[in-house]
């Protein structure tokens, strides 16, 4: 997409954004005039994403989110290219295992927490020291409804997302008043990451949602754009559930 419009003067760093939810968030922020750095593991996919978003406004830094050297480089490259980091979107995540946690390999659990939680803390620390501590801004952590309810067969993922929601609370408390920190907890969004949860049975999966469909990346992009906007200036420490009404079905029937 080519950007046409007014420059907002703001800059965002979005992890795990070569596709899926992260890319949808990048689209939303670029569309309103932000400059953006996106990260991802696959360098070719990242380059393609940068070209689609607009290489005049977007840069990409390839690497693994939990790699501390990558975190340093991503923040440094963003500062070198744009001179500031107003917004951090912690979207990078993994869910490599499907099954009950009673039989979970603990090394797999460690990997999930390293990628989904520790990396988010690392990026928050580095962004804070590079810009936000003295200049303010906002952080949005992409959690999941798996973090606010039991999640059979993806328990390790749910545990990590619950930790991310608490991380959001801790950062919101410590970084106030200059930096607002919130989370988004999506239900199933149609991405390659979540494909195994609906592939071949999308109509059946969508029937569980009062709004009658699964989420798409632009749904989360809109929520992230709001939480990083001036309109959300009195919101911090909150988790915005974006679930197509799924939790409404937990009521009395």
N, C-alpha and C positions, 0 to 999 in steps of 0.2 A: 504494500500500500504506500502511496505517496502522501506525505503530509502537506496539507495546505491550510494555513491559518496563522494565528498569533502565537508567538513564542511565549510560553508561560514563565520562562526564566527558572523553572524548577528542574531538578535532576533526580532520577530514580535508579536504583540498583535492584534488579530482579533476578533471583537465583532460579535455576531450572526453568529457563524461559525460551528454549528453542522450539517448543511445541506445547500443546495442551493448555492447562490453566495459566501457566506462566506466560505463554505467548499471548493468550487472551488478555491478560493484565497489561502486557507491554503495548498491545494494540490500543487499549483504552487510554493509557497515559500518553502515548505518542499522539493520539487523535486530539487530545486537549492541549497539546503544545509542549509537553515535557520532553527533555532529552533523557535517553535511557541507556544503561549498560545492562545487557543480558548475559547470563552465564549458562553453561550446559556442558555435559561430558563429551558430546560428539562435535568435533570442530567443524565438520562439513555441514551438519544440520544447523549449527549455530550461524555459520556464514550465510546459509540460505535464509534463515530467519532475519538476519540483519538486512539483507537485500530486500526482502519483502516489506519490512517495516520502514526502511529508508536509511541508507548508509550515511546520509547527511545529518541524521539525528540520533542514530543508534550505533553503539559499538558492542562487540561480543568478546568475552574472555572465556576460553575453554578450560575446563578443569572439573575435578570432583569436589562437591560442596564441603565434604568433611576434611579435605586437605587444607591444612592451615596455610601452607605456602600459596595455594590458590586463592584463599580468602584475602591474603595480603595483596597479591597481584591485582585481584579484581577491584579492590578498594583504591589502590594506587592508580590503576589505569583510568578509573572513573574520575578521580580527582585531577589527573593530568589532562584528560580530554575535556572535562566540563567545569572543573574548578569548585565543585560542591557535590554533596549527596544529601538532598532533602528527604528522600523517601527510600526506605529499605523494604523490599517485599521478600520475605523468606518463604519461597515456594518449593525449593528442591526437596525431594523426598523419595523414599524407596519402600517397597513392600514385597520382599523376595520370598515370602513363605505363606502358605495357605494350610491351616490346620489348627488343632487345639493346642493351647499353650502348655498343657500338661506334658506334651512330648516335644516341646520346642528346644532346638539346639541353642544353647545360651550364647554361643558365638554369633549366631544369626541375630539374636535379640540385641546384642551389643552393636552389630552393624546397623540395625534399624535405628537405634538411639543415636549413634554417631552421626548418621546422615540426616535424620529428621529433627533432632533436638540440639545436639552439641554444635552442629554446623550453624544452626540458626543463632545460637548464643554467640558463636565466634564472629559471625558477620555483624551482629548487633554491637558487639564490643568494638570492632574495628571501625564501623561506621560512626559510632559515638565519638571515638577519639579523633577520627579524621575530620569531622565536620559538625555533627549534631550537638555535641556537648556545648559548644560555644554559639551555635547558630540556630538550633532547634530543628524540628522536622517531625516525621512520623514513621512508624514501623508497622507493617501489617504481616502477621504470621498466618500462613495458610495451614489451618488445622483440619479437622474433619468431624463429621457427626460421630465417627467411630471413637472420638475422644470424649464424647459426652454420653455414651451409652455402651452397653455390652455389644461386642462385635464378634459373633461366632466365626471362627476360621481365619480372622485377621486380627487376632488379639494383640500380637506384638505391635502391629501398626497402630491399633487403637490406644494402647498404652503410651506409645510415643506421642501421639497427638494429644492425649490428656496432659502429658508433660509439657507439650508446647503451649497449651492453654494456660497452664500455671506459669510457665516462663513469661507469657504475655502479661500476667498479673504482676509478676516480680519486676519486670522491666518498666511497666507502666508506673509502678510506685517509685522506683529508683530514678527514673529519667524525667519525671515531672519536675517543673511545669513546662520545660522547653520542648520535650519530645512526647508525643502521644503514641501509645502502643496498643494496638487492637489485633484481634484475630478474626478470621473467617472460617466457619466450619461448614464446608459443602457436604451435600449428600453425593450420590453418584453423578459424576459429570462425564459426558461422552468424550473420552480421551483414550489414547493408546494405553496409558497407565492403568486405567480402570476397565479396559476392554473385557477382561475375564469375568467381570461382574454382570455383564449384560449381553455379551456377544451371542448371537443366535436366539436370544429371548428378550429382545428390547421391549416389545409390546407388553410382555408379561411383567418385566421389571418396571416399566413406566406405569403400569396399572396400580402399583402400590403408592403412587404419588397423587394427592388430591388435584394438583395442577396438570396431571395427565401426561407428563413427559419427564425425561431425564434432563439434567442440567447440561448446558453447553459452556465452553470457556468464556464467552462474552457475559454470561450471568455473573461470573466471579470477577471478571474485569470491571464491570459496572460497580460492584460492591467495593472493590479495592480503590477505584477512582473516587468514590464517595468518601471512604475512610481517610484518604490522603488529601481531601479537599478542605477548604475553609468552612464549608457547610458542616463539617464534622468537628469543628474546632473545640467543642465542649464534650467530646467523647473520648474516653481513654479507659483501658483495662477491660474492655468488653469483647465478647465473642459473638459475632453476628452469624447466626445459623441461616444458611442459604440452602434450603432443602426441598423446595417445591411443595412444602406442606407435609412432608413425610411424617413428622412427629404428631401431626393432628390425628393420625390413625391409631395413636396409642390410647386414645380416649375410650369412653364407654360406647359399645356398639350394640 
